[in-house]
Amino acid sequence: MAMTVQPSTKMQQMIKGERHLFSTSDDNSMMKQIQGTHAPDGREIDVKPLLQLVEDIWHRAKPMIDATLHDTQSQMDALEDKTNRAGFTGMLEALAYPIQRISCEMSCKCTGGGDAHATTVTLFNMLSAYTWDAKVVLALAAFAVTYGEFWLVTQLYTTNRLAKSISLLKQLPEIMEHSDSLKSRFDALNNLIKAMLDVTKCIVEFKELPSQYITTDTPPMSTALTHIPTAVYWTIRSVVTCATQIVGLTGYGHEYISSTTEAWELSSLAHKVSNIHGHLTKQLSMCYQYIKEKRDVEAYQTLVRLFETIHLDNMKILKALINPKDDPLPLWEGSTKKRVNLEVLRRKSVLLLISDLDISEELEILEQMYRESRNDPMRAESQYEIVWIPIVERSTWGEPMQSQFDKLQSVMPWYSVHHPSSVEPAVMKYIKEVWHFTKKPLLVVLDPQGRVVSRNALHMIWIWGSVAFPFTSAREEALWKEESWKLELLVDGIDHNILTWISGGRYICLYGGEDIEWIKKFTTAARKVAHDAGIPLEMVYVGKSNPKERVRKTASTITLDKLSHCWADLTSIWFFWVRLESMWHSKMQHGKTVENDVIMQEIMTMLSFDGSEQGWAVISRGSAEMAKAKGDTILKCFEEFDLWKENSVPDRFVPALNEHLHKLHTPHHCNRLILPGTTGHIMERVVCAECGRPMEKFIMYRCCTD
């Protein structure tokens, strides 16, 4: 018994002495000593396969520990052989000798109960020619030999005669008889080994960071490099402590087994090494963020250069925008519900639909136009493809957004990127900064060579549909030359009944607003005037822009009380106003203003009607005759019909109405004009469409009008 008590007491005294040493010693002096041993000879070793082998040994031994301590049959899953890598065998041949030397040195020093710090310094001297990452991996590999052999003999000693003989010499049966006492020891040992592996993998990761994006003098990297020697020291110091535990178990017997001091020492070291790992992980995260930013800048600059270069086809441009990571199937095809290759877009006109996930109204109208264009695929107007690129901040992504994305993608008949995460940050930056995407959807048009021929063809699409193909500025200008201000331009593609009424020579009144009391008075007065004048009048309620619940309620009342025709579908009301906004955008891009363009003047008047708090009305017959006014003015004009009734002889109703409206017009008025979003461009000067005077400029942020 005396033979076993003495080593245990000596071990406890050594641990207490070391605790005292490191609680009072100068860490800076200690690290200077360690730094003094560092003399790398320039050799570069790929230590990752060796580290994977070490980790594999620990993972395979751990189930043996659990099985031994709980006296159950271990069930181990087959692990992938990580050593099957080209050059690994040659590397092992070169490193086998230093690994064996370090293993023998640790076994010798630990058996003798030597000073753990002194043993650690000895190992650093032996590893002086290696880089910091190689030092720590070689030390871990040397310990893995001892650790693996211990658990291999422990596993086999009950079934293998050779293992049994060896285990008797190592007193393993006696150790296993006291397995309950060992549980806390092995738990602490496992925790420390895990912490050691975590730190080592972190150190190796720093070594593998791409030098073209981050150098040793870059702040996140330079800071980490100052801490890596300390991390290597405490990891190798922990290796020595773990080796001491394993050697102690095989030589010192029951007295050593029953001691709890060793478990405390292991836990203390595990806590320290885990803290080191936490610090290194933060630095590594900062390095990855730095690399990401550098790569994003590089990708953005590449994108800028690509768009400035002439190409034979559109593949380089589309690959940079949609598939920078070389996914073989980056697109989702809406018609077949399958992922497809980028080649389906080669040498085609491609319309990039860029939006967030709030695109319900736009999607409904665009889908209708797209399907109509596919009815005759041989037409020139059908020779284009649409690709949806959703712009979503990754930090906000979650299950609700995934569900919303899936729902939108499932109803789109065209192509889309298979997932928003495939849209790279550099692409998002380009779309926002160069194409000025903010909130409203864009439809960027690329010709078959990948050149941008329109930064937003939605305006053309809303006004003319696929007839605007190939959606160039020249085509837009040519279409405007064919247009004049008439009712067909206002309602084209929205209400075919109105087109039928126009061809039948009927009078048509479009009116809007949300004041239901005014609407009731106006529709009653309008029907009476139409009856008294003997004209066929059709009235249609077109609501307000940004139609919400109040417009829906107003439309329901109009329909229920049979006050007039009404677009019950809010999408039709939305489309009426978005077409007007699109006309404004389109005209503005071509340098048109109220002063130099009649259509622009009419558009501005309609938008100012919508911006006012009261109702308004436009009355037309055929294509050209049109009268318009705000709610109070048009209502008063109808109430005074007897004053101008004589002038409204057949075929002169609209001119007579205009004449009386002009008489009612007063110089004291105020127009409020709410212009649509201008994607970063704010007009310095806008004149009133009625009086021609410059309007005062305000900025308004509006979500909805409810």
C-alpha positions in Angstrom: 0.0 0.0 0.0 2.9 2.3 0.8 4.2 1.9 -2.8 0.9 3.4 -4.1 0.5 6.2 -1.6 3.8 7.9 -2.2 3.4 8.6 -6.0 -0.2 9.9 -5.4 1.1 12.4 -2.7 3.9 13.4 -4.9 1.5 14.1 -7.8 -0.8 16.2 -5.6 2.2 18.2 -4.3 3.3 18.8 -7.9 -0.1 20.1 -9.0 -0.4 22.4 -6.0 3.0 23.8 -6.7 2.2 24.4 -10.3 -1.0 26.2 -9.4 1.0 28.4 -7.1 3.6 29.0 -9.8 1.1 30.1 -12.5 -1.0 32.2 -10.1 2.1 34.4 -9.2 4.4 34.1 -12.3 4.6 36.8 -14.9 2.7 35.5 -18.0 4.7 37.9 -20.2 8.0 36.5 -19.1 6.6 33.0 -19.7 5.5 33.8 -23.2 8.9 35.4 -24.0 10.5 32.1 -23.0 8.1 30.3 -25.4 8.7 32.8 -28.2 12.4 32.3 -27.7 12.0 28.6 -28.7 10.3 29.5 -32.0 12.7 29.2 -35.0 10.7 27.9 -38.0 12.9 26.6 -40.8 10.4 27.6 -43.6 8.8 24.2 -44.1 5.0 24.2 -44.8 3.0 21.3 -43.6 -0.7 20.6 -44.4 -1.6 19.6 -40.9 -5.4 19.3 -41.5 -5.4 15.6 -42.4 -3.3 14.8 -39.3 -5.7 16.9 -37.2 -8.7 15.0 -38.6 -6.9 11.7 -37.7 -6.4 12.9 -34.1 -10.1 14.0 -33.9 -11.1 10.6 -35.3 -9.2 8.8 -32.5 -10.9 10.9 -29.9 -14.4 10.4 -31.4 -13.8 6.6 -31.6 -12.4 6.4 -28.1 -15.2 8.5 -26.5 -18.0 5.8 -27.0 -15.5 3.3 -25.4 -15.3 5.5 -22.4 -19.0 5.8 -22.0 -19.5 2.0 -22.6 -16.8 1.1 -20.1 -18.1 3.4 -17.4 -21.7 2.3 -17.8 -20.7 -1.4 -18.5 -22.7 -1.5 -21.7 -21.9 -2.7 -25.2 -20.6 0.2 -27.3 -22.4 0.8 -30.6 -20.2 2.9 -32.8 -21.3 4.4 -36.1 -18.9 4.0 -39.0 -16.9 7.2 -39.5 -15.6 8.4 -42.8 -11.9 7.7 -43.3 -10.4 11.1 -43.4 -6.9 9.8 -44.1 -7.7 8.9 -47.7 -6.1 12.0 -49.2 -3.4 12.3 -51.8 0.0 12.8 -50.1 -1.2 11.9 -46.6 0.9 8.7 -46.4 4.0 10.6 -47.4 3.3 13.2 -44.8 2.9 10.6 -42.1 6.2 9.0 -43.0 7.9 12.4 -42.6 6.2 13.2 -39.3 6.1 9.7 -37.7 9.5 10.2 -36.1 8.9 13.6 -34.4 5.5 12.4 -33.3 7.1 9.3 -31.7 9.8 11.4 -30.1 7.3 13.8 -28.5 5.1 10.9 -27.3 8.1 9.2 -25.7 9.2 12.5 -24.1 5.8 13.1 -22.6 5.5 9.5 -21.3 8.9 9.8 -19.7 8.5 13.2 -18.2 4.9 12.4 -17.0 5.9 9.1 -15.5 8.6 10.8 -13.5 6.1 13.4 -12.1 8.1 16.3 -13.5 7.1 20.0 -13.8 4.4 20.3 -16.4 5.6 23.8 -17.5 9.2 22.5 -17.9 7.9 19.5 -19.9 5.9 21.9 -22.1 9.0 24.0 -22.7 10.9 20.9 -23.6 8.3 20.0 -26.2 8.5 23.6 -27.6 12.2 23.1 -28.0 11.7 19.9 -29.8 9.1 21.6 -32.1 11.1 24.8 -32.6 11.5 24.3 -36.4 7.7 24.1 -37.0 5.0 26.8 -37.4 2.6 27.4 -34.6 -0.2 25.4 -36.1 2.1 22.5 -36.8 3.5 22.5 -33.2 0.1 22.1 -31.6 -1.1 19.5 -34.1 2.0 17.4 -33.7 1.7 17.6 -29.9 -1.9 16.5 -30.1 -1.0 13.6 -32.4 1.7 12.5 -30.0 -0.9 12.5 -27.1 -3.4 10.7 -29.4 -1.0 7.7 -29.7 -0.9 7.3 -25.9 -4.6 8.0 -25.5 -5.7 5.7 -28.3 -3.4 2.8 -27.1 -4.9 3.1 -23.5 -8.5 2.8 -24.7 -7.7 0.1 -27.3 -6.2 -2.1 -24.6 -9.1 -1.3 -22.2 -11.6 -2.3 -24.9 -9.9 -5.6 -25.9 -8.5 -6.9 -22.6 -11.6 -9.0 -21.8 -11.6 -10.7 -25.3 -8.0 -10.6 -26.5 -5.2 -12.6 -24.7 -2.4 -10.2 -25.7 -4.4 -7.2 -24.6 -5.2 -9.0 -21.3 -1.5 -9.6 -20.6 -0.7 -6.0 -21.3 -3.6 -4.7 -19.2 -2.4 -6.8 -16.2 1.0 -5.1 -16.4 -0.8 -1.7 -16.6 -3.2 -2.6 -13.8 -6.2 -1.8 -16.0 -8.5 -4.4 -14.4 -8.0 -2.7 -11.1 -8.7 0.6 -12.6 -11.9 -0.6 -14.2 -13.1 -2.0 -10.9 -13.3 1.6 -9.7 -15.0 3.0 -12.8 -17.5 4.9 -10.7 -14.7 6.9 -9.0 -13.3 7.6 -12.5 -16.4 9.1 -14.0 -15.8 12.7 -13.0 -12.1 12.3 -14.0 -13.0 11.1 -17.5 -15.7 13.7 -17.9 -13.2 16.4 -17.1 -10.6 14.8 -19.4 -13.1 14.7 -22.3 -14.1 18.3 -21.8 -10.4 19.4 -21.8 -9.7 17.3 -25.0 -12.6 18.9 -26.7 -11.5 22.4 -25.8 -7.9 21.5 -27.0 -9.3 20.3 -30.3 -11.5 23.4 -30.7 -8.6 25.7 -30.2 -6.4 23.7 -32.5 -8.9 23.7 -35.3 -9.3 27.5 -34.8 -5.5 28.0 -35.1 -5.4 25.9 -38.3 -8.3 27.9 -39.7 -6.4 31.1 -39.3 -3.5 29.5 -41.3 -5.9 28.6 -44.1 -7.4 32.1 -44.5 -6.8 33.4 -48.1 -3.8 35.7 -48.2 -5.1 37.5 -51.3 -7.9 39.0 -49.1 -6.3 39.3 -45.7 -2.7 39.7 -44.7 -0.8 39.3 -41.5 -0.8 43.1 -40.9 -4.6 43.4 -41.3 -6.0 44.4 -37.8 -8.3 41.4 -37.2 -5.5 39.0 -38.4 -2.6 40.8 -36.7 -4.5 40.8 -33.4 -5.2 37.1 -33.6 -1.6 36.3 -34.5 -0.4 38.0 -31.2 -2.6 35.6 -29.2 -1.9 32.4 -31.1 1.4 31.6 -29.3 -0.4 31.9 -26.0 -3.2 29.6 -27.3 -0.6 27.1 -28.5 1.2 27.2 -25.2 -1.9 26.5 -23.1 -3.1 23.8 -25.5 0.3 21.9 -25.4 0.4 22.5 -21.7 -3.1 20.8 -21.5 -1.7 18.0 -23.7 1.0 17.4 -21.1 -1.6 17.4 -18.3 -3.9 15.0 -20.1 -0.9 12.7 -20.8 0.0 12.8 -17.1 -3.6 11.7 -16.3 -3.4 8.7 -18.7 0.1 7.7 -17.5 -1.0 8.1 -13.9 -3.9 5.7 -14.4 -1.7 3.0 -15.7 0.9 3.2 -13.0 -0.2 4.6 -9.6 -3.2 2.5 -8.7 -6.2 3.0 -6.4 -4.8 5.9 -4.3 -4.3 7.9 -7.5 -7.7 6.8 -8.8 -9.5 8.1 -5.6 -8.0 11.5 -5.8 -10.3 14.4 -6.9 -7.6 17.0 -7.3 -6.7 15.9 -10.8 -10.3 16.3 -11.9 -10.3 19.9 -10.6 -7.0 20.6 -12.4 -8.5 19.3 -15.7 -11.7 21.3 -15.3 -9.6 24.5 -14.5 -7.5 24.0 -17.6 -10.6 23.3 -19.7 -12.2 26.5 -18.6 -9.0 28.5 -19.5 -8.6 26.8 -22.9 -12.4 27.3 -23.7 -12.0 31.0 -22.9 -9.0 31.2 -25.3 -11.2 29.4 -27.9 -14.0 31.9 -27.4 -11.6 34.8 -28.0 -10.0 33.3 -31.1 -13.4 32.5 -32.5 -14.4 36.2 -32.2 -11.2 37.2 -34.0 -11.8 34.5 -36.7 -15.3 35.8 -37.2 -13.9 39.3 -37.7 -11.4 38.0 -40.2 -14.1 36.2 -42.2 -16.2 39.4 -42.2 -13.2 41.3 -43.4 -12.6 38.7 -46.2 -16.3 38.8 -47.1 -16.3 42.6 -47.5 -13.1 42.4 -49.6 -14.7 39.7 -51.8 -17.9 41.7 -52.1 -16.0 44.8 -53.2 -14.1 42.7 -55.7 -17.3 41.1 -57.0 -18.9 44.5 -57.3 -16.0 45.9 -59.3 -16.1 42.9 -61.5 -19.8 43.4 -62.2 -19.2 47.1 -63.0 -16.4 46.1 -65.5 -18.6 43.4 -67.1 -21.4 45.9 -67.8 -18.8 48.2 -69.4 -17.5 45.5 -71.7 -18.9 44.4 -75.0 -19.8 40.7 -75.1 -20.8 38.2 -77.8 -23.7 36.9 -75.8 -25.4 37.5 -72.4 -23.8 34.5 -70.5 -21.1 36.3 -68.6 -23.4 39.0 -67.4 -26.2 36.6 -66.4 -23.6 34.3 -64.6 -22.3 37.2 -62.6 -25.8 38.4 -61.7 -27.5 35.0 -61.1 -24.9 32.3 -60.8 -21.6 33.5 -59.4 -21.1 30.2 -57.5 -21.4 28.0 -60.6 -24.6 26.2 -59.5 -25.4 23.8 -62.4 -29.1 24.5 -62.0 -29.5 28.1 -60.7 -32.9 28.9 -62.2 -36.4 27.8 -61.3 -38.7 27.4 -64.3 -42.2 28.4 -63.4 -44.0 26.5 -66.2 -42.3 23.1 -65.4 -41.7 23.6 -61.7 -38.1 22.4 -62.2 -34.6 23.8 -61.8 -32.8 24.5 -65.0 -29.4 25.6 -66.4 -28.6 29.2 -67.3 -28.2 28.2 -70.9 -32.0 28.6 -71.4 -31.4 32.3 -71.5 -28.4 32.4 -74.0 -28.8 35.1 -76.6 -32.3 36.1 -75.5 -33.7 39.4 -74.4 -34.0 39.0 -70.6 -36.2 41.1 -68.4 -34.9 41.1 -64.8 -37.8 41.5 -62.5 -36.3 43.0 -59.3 -38.4 43.3 -56.2 -38.8 42.4 -52.6 -41.5 39.9 -51.5 -44.3 42.6 -51.5 -45.3 42.4 -55.2 -48.9 41.2 -55.3 -50.5 43.8 -57.5 -47.6 44.1 -59.9 -47.4 40.3 -60.2 -51.0 39.9 -61.1 -50.9 42.4 -64.0 -47.5 41.3 -65.2 -48.5 37.7 -65.2 -51.6 38.5 -67.4 -49.5 40.4 -69.9 -46.8 37.6 -69.9 -49.3 34.9 -70.6 -50.9 36.9 -73.4 -47.5 37.3 -75.0 -47.0 33.5 -74.9 -50.2 32.9 -76.9 -48.3 33.5 -80.1 -44.7 32.6 -79.4 -43.6 33.5 -82.9 -44.5 37.2 -82.6 -41.6 39.6 -82.3 -43.2 40.9 -79.1 -42.9 37.4 -77.5 -39.2 37.0 -77.9 -38.2 37.7 -74.4 -37.8 35.9 -71.0 -38.5 37.2 -67.5 -36.3 36.3 -64.5 -37.3 37.2 -61.0 -34.5 38.3 -58.7 -35.9 38.8 -55.2 -34.0 41.3 -53.0 -34.2 40.2 -49.4 -31.9 41.0 -46.5 -30.5 37.7 -45.2 -30.5 38.9 -41.6 -34.3 39.1 -41.8 -34.9 35.7 -43.4 -37.0 33.2 -41.6 -39.8 30.7 -42.0 -42.6 33.3 -42.7 -40.5 34.8 -45.4 -39.6 31.4 -46.8 -43.3 30.6 -47.0 -44.1 33.9 -48.7 -41.3 33.4 -51.2 -42.5 29.8 -52.0 -46.0 31.1 -52.6 -44.9 33.9 -55.0 -42.5 31.6 -56.9 -45.2 28.9 -57.3 -47.5 31.3 -59.2 -44.9 32.9 -61.5 -45.0 31.5 -65.0 -41.5 32.7 -65.8 -38.0 32.0 -64.5 -36.7 33.0 -61.0 -33.5 32.4 -59.1 -34.1 29.2 -57.1 -33.6 30.9 -53.8 -33.0 34.5 -52.5 -29.8 33.4 -50.8 -28.2 32.8 -54.2 -28.3 36.6 -54.8 -24.9 37.7 -53.7 -24.3 40.9 -51.6 -22.3 42.5 -54.5 -25.2 41.9 -56.9 -27.6 43.5 -54.4 -25.3 46.5 -54.0 -25.1 46.9 -57.8 -28.9 46.7 -58.1 -29.4 49.3 -55.4 -26.6 51.7 -56.3 -26.5 51.6 -60.1 -30.1 50.6 -61.0 -31.5 52.6 -58.0 -33.7 49.8 -56.6 -35.3 50.9 -53.3 -38.8 49.6 -52.7 -40.7 49.7 -56.0 -40.1 46.8 -58.4 -37.9 47.3 -61.4 -37.8 45.5 -64.8 -34.3 45.8 -66.1 -34.0 44.8 -69.7 -30.9 43.1 -71.1 -30.5 42.6 -74.8 -29.1 39.3 -76.3 -25.6 40.6 -75.7 -26.2 41.4 -72.1 -26.3 45.2 -72.5 -28.8 47.2 -70.4 -31.3 48.7 -72.8 -33.7 49.9 -70.1 -33.1 50.3 -66.4 -36.9 50.0 -65.8 -39.2 48.9 -68.5 -42.2 48.5 -66.1 -43.4 52.0 -67.2 -43.5 50.8 -70.8 -45.0 47.5 -69.9 -47.8 49.2 -67.8 -48.6 51.6 -70.6 -48.3 49.5 -73.7 -47.7 45.9 -72.6 -45.6 43.6 -74.8 -46.1 46.0 -77.7 -43.2 48.0 -76.2 -40.7 45.2 -77.1 -37.7 45.4 -77.3 -38.3 47.9 -74.4 -35.6 50.4 -75.5 -35.6 54.1 -75.0 -36.0 54.6 -78.8 -39.0 52.3 -78.9 -40.5 54.2 -76.0 -40.1 57.5 -77.8 -41.6 56.1 -81.0 -44.7 54.9 -79.1 -45.2 58.3 -77.5 -45.2 59.9 -80.9 -48.2 57.7 -81.9 -50.1 58.7 -78.7 -52.4 61.6 -77.9 -54.4 62.4 -74.7 -57.6 60.4 -74.9 -59.7 58.1 -72.8 -58.3 55.0 -74.5 -54.8 55.9 -73.2 -56.2 56.2 -69.7 -58.1 52.8 -69.6 -56.3 50.6 -72.1 -56.1 47.1 -70.9 -58.2 47.7 -67.8 -61.9 47.9 -68.8 -63.0 46.6 -72.2 -66.5 47.9 -71.5 -65.3 51.4 -71.7 -63.7 50.8 -75.1 -67.0 49.4 -76.3 -68.8 52.5 -75.0 -66.3 54.8 -76.7 -66.9 53.1 -80.1 -70.6 53.3 -79.5 -70.4 57.1 -79.1 -71.6 57.1 -75.4 -70.5 59.7 -72.9 -68.2 58.3 -70.2 -67.5 59.8 -66.8 -64.5 58.5 -64.7 -64.6 59.8 -61.1 -62.7 59.2 -57.9 -62.2 60.1 -54.3 -63.3 58.6 -51.0 -66.0 61.1 -49.8 -69.2 58.9 -50.1 -71.5 61.9 -49.4 -70.0 63.8 -52.3 -70.2 60.7 -54.5 -73.9 60.3 -53.8 -74.6 64.0 -54.6 -72.4 63.9 -57.7 -73.8 60.7 -59.2 -77.4 61.9 -58.6 -76.7 65.3 -60.2 -74.8 63.6 -63.2 -77.7 61.3 -63.9 -80.2 64.2 -63.8 -78.1 66.3 -66.1 -77.7 63.4 -68.5 -81.4 62.8 -68.5 -82.2 66.5 -69.0 -79.5 66.8 -71.8 -80.7 63.6 -73.4 -77.2 62.0 -73.5 -76.2 58.4 -72.9 -73.9 58.6 -69.8 -71.9 55.8 -68.2 -70.1 56.5 -64.9 -67.2 54.4 -63.6 -65.7 54.8 -60.1 -61.9 54.6 -60.2 -61.1 55.2 -56.5 -57.7 56.6 -55.5 -54.0 55.6 -55.9 -52.7 53.3 -53.2 -56.2 51.8 -52.8 -56.9 50.3 -49.4 -59.8 49.5 -47.1 -61.6 52.9 -47.4 -61.7 52.6 -51.2 -63.0 49.0 -50.9 -65.8 50.2 -48.6 -66.6 53.1 -50.9 -66.8 50.8 -53.9 -69.0 48.4 -52.0 -71.4 51.2 -51.1 -71.5 52.4 -54.8 -72.3 48.9 -56.0 -74.9 48.2 -53.2 -76.7 51.5 -53.9 -76.3 51.2 -57.6 -74.8 54.7 -57.9 -72.6 53.8 -60.9 -70.3 51.2 -62.4 -67.4 50.3 -60.2 -64.1 48.4 -60.5 -64.7 46.0 -57.6 -61.2 44.6 -58.0 -58.7 46.8 -56.2 -56.0 45.6 -58.6 -57.8 47.3 -61.5 -57.9 50.6 -59.5 -54.3 50.2 -58.5 -53.4 49.6 -62.2 -55.3 52.7 -63.4 -53.2 54.9 -61.1 -49.9 53.1 -61.6 -50.3 53.5 -65.4 -50.7 57.3 -64.8 -47.6 57.3 -62.6 -45.7 55.3 -65.3 -46.7 57.8 -67.9 -45.3 60.6 -65.7 -42.0 58.6 -65.2 -41.8 57.8 -68.9 -42.4 61.4 -70.1 -40.0 62.8 -67.4 -37.2 60.5 -68.6 -37.6 61.9 -72.1 -37.4 65.5 -70.8 -41.1 66.4 -71.1 -42.7 68.9 -68.7 -46.0 70.7 -68.3 -44.6 73.6 -70.3 -43.6 71.6 -73.4 -45.9 68.6 -73.5 -49.7 68.4 -73.5 -49.9 64.8 -72.3 -47.6 65.6 -69.4 -49.9 68.5 -68.5 -52.9 66.2 -68.4 -51.1 63.5 -66.4 -50.1 66.1 -63.8 -53.7 67.3 -63.6 -54.9 63.8 -62.9 -52.3 63.2 -60.3 -53.2 66.5 -58.6 -56.8 65.4 -58.5 -55.7 62.2 -56.7 -53.6 64.3 -54.3 -56.6 66.4 -53.2 -58.9 65.5 -50.4 -62.1 65.9 -52.4 -63.5 64.0 -55.4 -63.0 64.7 -59.1 -64.4 63.7 -62.4 -63.4 63.4 -66.1 -66.1 63.4 -68.7 -65.4 62.3 -72.3 -67.1 61.5 -75.5 -65.3 59.5 -78.2 -61.6 59.8 -78.2 -60.8 63.5 -78.1 -63.5 65.5 -76.3 -62.8 65.7 -72.6 -63.7 67.9 -69.6 -62.4 67.5 -66.1 -62.6 69.3 -62.7 -62.3 68.8 -58.9 -65.3 67.6 -57.0 -66.9 70.8 -55.7 -66.4 72.6 -59.1 -67.9 69.8 -61.2 -70.8 69.3 -58.8 -71.6 73.0 -58.8 -71.4 73.0 -62.6 -74.0 70.2 -62.8 -76.2 71.9 -60.2 -76.2 75.0 -62.5 -77.0 73.1 -65.6 -79.9 75.4 -66.4 -77.4 78.2 -66.9 -75.6 76.4 -69.7 -78.3 74.0 -70.9 -78.9 76.1 -74.1 -75.3 75.7 -75.1 -75.3 71.9 -74.7 -77.1 71.2 -77.9 -76.5 67.8 -79.4 -72.8 67.0 -79.9 -71.8 70.1 -77.8 -72.3 68.8 -74.3 -68.5 68.4 -73.5 -67.6 71.8 -75.0 -70.4 73.5 -73.2 -69.4 71.8 -69.9 -65.8 73.0 -70.4 -67.0 76.6 -71.0 -69.0 76.7 -67.8 -66.2 75.1 -65.8 -63.9 77.8 -67.0 -66.3 80.5 -65.7 -66.4 78.8 -62.3 -62.6 78.6 -62.1 -61.3 81.2 -59.5 -57.7 82.5 -59.3 -57.7 81.6 -55.6 -57.0 77.9 -55.6 -54.5 75.4 -54.2 -53.4 72.2 -55.9 -51.6 69.4 -54.1 -49.6 67.1 -56.3 -48.3 63.8 -54.9 -45.7 62.5 -57.4 -44.7 58.9 -57.5 -41.4 57.7 -56.2 -38.6 59.0 -58.4 -35.9 56.4 -57.6 -33.5 59.0 -56.2 -34.3 61.9 -58.5 -36.3 64.8 -57.1 -37.4 67.4 -59.5 -36.3 70.9 -58.5 -39.2 72.7 -60.4 -42.7 71.5 -61.0 -45.3 73.9 -62.3 -49.1 73.8 -61.6 -50.9 72.1 -64.4 -53.8 74.6 -64.1 -52.1 78.0 -63.7 -48.6 77.3 -64.7 -47.0 78.8 -61.5 -44.1 76.9 -59.8 -45.4 74.7 -57.0 -43.9 74.7 -53.5 -42.0 71.5 -52.8 -42.6 69.3 -49.8 -41.5 65.7 -48.9 -44.1 63.2 -47.8 -43.6 59.6 -46.6 -46.8 57.6 -47.0 -47.6 54.0 -46.2 -51.3 54.0 -46.9 -54.3 56.4 -46.7 -56.3 54.4 -44.2 
